[in-house]
Amino acid sequence: MIVLTPELLLHAYAAGVFPMAESAEATELLWFDPQLRGILPLDRFHVPRRLRRTVRQGRFVVSVDTAFREVMNLCGESTTERPNTWINAEILESYCDLHRLGHAHSVECRLDGQLVGGLYGVSLGGAFFGESMFSRVADASKVALVHLVARLVRGGYRLLDTQFVTTHLSQFGAVEIPRSRYKALLTEAVATKAEFHCASDEAALVDSFLQSITQTS
């Protein structure tokens, strides 16, 4: 039986492969290397006008890496839209280990002090692999995504991997590309130096980002 260590995970991501479990109770992992890969081009990220207003209103208090395990647990909760999860106990502990090593990060949205939305993913060189997101309040996960992209752009990242393209992600510009093209982008991105903790003022970071994409759109 393969033990899911941080080293194995990093090697897998560098090769374009990622694990998932069939359910929270599953004891075995499945490994994926899709023929068509979802990415969110950082230079063409689209923020709908209504969401821009929501972000700028500052309704949510946004933070980074303050509640990684809690974000993972909430991403793995059963909901009416997503009754089953691919996050089992082994994945939870392994990605928390990656977080402690500085290779996994979370973005959190709080409302009245409560964690109501967020996302997490893996960072390797200039590539960020988005794993999952959750939202208990409308727009919370979307705001977290805007903050994530602002941070990736500022930090010099080259690739935001979404694994698959969903209706939710397509509104931001997510596209599918062939495996061969993805692997070429991945190799280039992993070899790039990038900094996730590139800013401490979340409001200033995202405001500057929104201004930049408004000027270029």
C-alpha positions in Angstrom: 0.0 0.0 0.0 1.4 3.4 -1.0 1.9 5.8 1.9 0.8 9.4 0.9 3.8 11.4 2.1 4.5 15.1 1.3 7.4 14.1 -0.9 5.2 11.7 -2.9 2.6 14.4 -3.3 5.1 17.0 -4.6 6.6 14.5 -7.1 3.1 13.7 -8.3 2.0 17.3 -8.7 5.3 18.0 -10.6 4.4 15.2 -13.0 0.8 16.4 -13.4 -0.8 13.7 -11.3 -3.1 14.2 -8.3 -4.9 11.9 -5.9 -8.6 11.6 -4.8 -10.6 9.2 -2.7 -13.9 7.8 -3.7 -15.4 8.9 -0.4 -14.5 10.1 3.0 -14.6 6.5 4.2 -12.4 5.1 1.4 -9.1 3.6 2.4 -7.6 3.6 -1.1 -6.7 6.5 -3.3 -7.2 7.0 -7.0 -4.6 8.9 -9.1 -5.7 11.2 -12.0 -3.9 12.5 -15.0 -6.8 13.8 -17.2 -6.5 14.0 -21.0 -8.1 17.4 -20.7 -6.9 19.6 -17.9 -8.7 22.6 -16.4 -6.7 25.8 -15.8 -7.5 29.4 -15.0 -5.3 31.7 -17.1 -3.9 34.3 -14.7 -3.6 36.9 -17.4 -7.2 36.5 -18.5 -9.0 36.1 -15.2 -12.5 37.5 -15.4 -14.3 39.1 -12.4 -18.0 39.7 -13.0 -19.1 43.3 -12.3 -21.4 42.4 -9.4 -18.6 40.3 -7.8 -16.2 43.3 -8.1 -18.6 45.4 -6.1 -18.9 42.7 -3.5 -15.1 42.4 -3.1 -14.6 46.1 -2.9 -17.4 46.5 -0.3 -15.2 44.5 2.1 -18.1 42.5 3.4 -15.9 39.6 4.3 -12.7 39.6 6.3 -10.2 37.7 4.2 -7.1 36.0 5.5 -4.5 33.5 4.4 -3.2 30.4 6.1 -5.0 31.0 9.4 -7.3 28.0 9.4 -5.9 25.4 6.9 -7.3 22.3 8.5 -10.7 23.9 9.2 -10.9 24.9 5.5 -10.2 21.4 4.4 -12.7 19.9 6.8 -15.4 22.3 5.5 -14.5 21.6 1.9 -15.1 17.9 2.8 -18.5 18.5 4.4 -21.5 16.9 2.7 -24.0 19.3 1.1 -27.2 19.0 -0.9 -25.2 19.9 -4.0 -22.2 17.7 -3.1 -23.3 14.8 -1.0 -20.0 12.9 -1.3 -16.5 14.1 -0.8 -13.1 12.9 -2.2 -11.3 14.1 1.0 -10.6 11.2 3.3 -8.6 11.1 6.5 -5.3 10.2 4.7 -5.7 13.2 2.3 -6.6 15.5 5.1 -3.5 14.6 7.1 -1.1 14.6 4.2 -2.2 18.0 2.9 -1.9 19.4 6.4 1.6 18.1 6.4 2.2 19.9 3.2 0.8 23.1 4.7 3.2 22.8 7.6 6.1 22.5 5.1 4.9 25.6 3.3 3.6 23.9 0.2 -0.1 24.1 0.8 -2.1 27.3 1.5 -5.7 28.3 2.3 -7.6 31.5 1.8 -10.4 32.2 4.3 -13.4 34.4 4.3 -15.0 35.3 7.6 -18.3 37.1 8.4 -19.0 38.3 11.9 -16.0 36.3 13.1 -17.3 33.0 11.5 -15.5 31.1 8.8 -18.1 31.1 6.0 -16.0 30.4 2.8 -12.6 29.6 1.6 -10.4 27.4 -0.6 -7.1 25.6 -0.4 -4.4 24.3 -2.8 -0.9 23.2 -3.3 2.0 25.5 -4.3 5.1 24.3 -6.1 7.4 26.8 -7.7 5.2 29.1 -9.8 2.4 26.6 -10.1 -0.7 26.6 -7.8 -3.0 23.6 -7.8 -6.5 24.6 -6.6 -7.9 21.6 -4.7 -11.3 22.6 -3.3 -13.5 25.4 -2.1 -16.6 25.9 0.1 -19.1 28.5 0.8 -21.7 28.8 3.6 -22.7 32.3 2.5 -23.3 33.6 -1.0 -20.2 34.8 -2.8 -17.8 33.8 0.0 -15.8 31.2 -2.1 -15.8 33.6 -5.1 -14.3 36.4 -3.0 -11.7 33.9 -1.8 -10.8 33.0 -5.4 -10.4 36.7 -6.4 -8.0 37.1 -3.4 -6.1 34.0 -4.4 -5.6 35.1 -8.0 -4.6 38.6 -6.9 -1.9 37.0 -4.7 -0.7 34.6 -7.4 -0.4 37.4 -9.9 1.5 39.6 -7.4 3.7 36.7 -6.3 4.8 35.8 -9.8 2.9 32.5 -10.4 2.6 31.2 -13.9 -0.1 28.5 -13.6 -3.3 28.1 -11.7 -4.5 24.5 -12.2 -8.2 23.8 -11.5 -8.0 20.1 -12.4 -11.4 20.2 -14.1 -13.6 23.0 -15.5 -17.0 23.5 -13.8 -19.8 25.9 -14.5 -18.7 27.8 -11.4 -15.1 28.2 -12.6 -16.0 28.9 -16.3 -17.5 32.3 -15.3 -14.0 33.3 -14.3 -12.4 32.2 -17.5 -11.4 28.6 -16.8 -10.6 26.6 -19.9 -9.6 23.0 -20.8 -6.3 22.3 -22.5 -4.8 19.0 -23.8 -2.6 17.1 -21.4 0.5 17.7 -23.6 0.0 21.5 -23.4 -0.7 21.3 -19.7 2.5 19.4 -19.1 4.6 22.0 -21.0 3.0 24.8 -19.0 3.5 22.8 -15.8 7.2 22.2 -16.4 7.8 25.9 -17.0 5.8 27.0 -14.0 7.4 24.6 -11.5 10.8 25.9 -12.5 9.7 29.5 -11.8 10.3 31.2 -8.5 7.2 32.6 -6.9 6.1 33.9 -3.5 2.7 33.1 -2.0 3.2 35.4 1.0 3.8 38.4 -1.2 1.5 40.9 0.6 0.2 41.5 4.1 -2.6 43.9 3.3 -5.4 41.9 1.7 -7.6 44.9 0.9 -4.8 46.8 -0.8 -3.6 43.7 -2.7 -7.0 42.9 -4.2 -7.9 46.5 -4.9 -4.7 47.0 -6.9 -5.4 43.7 -8.7 -9.0 44.8 -9.6 -7.7 48.1 -10.9 -5.1 46.4 -13.1 -7.6 44.0 -14.8 -10.1 46.9 -15.2 -7.5 48.9 -17.1 -6.6 45.9 -19.3 -10.1 44.6 -20.0 
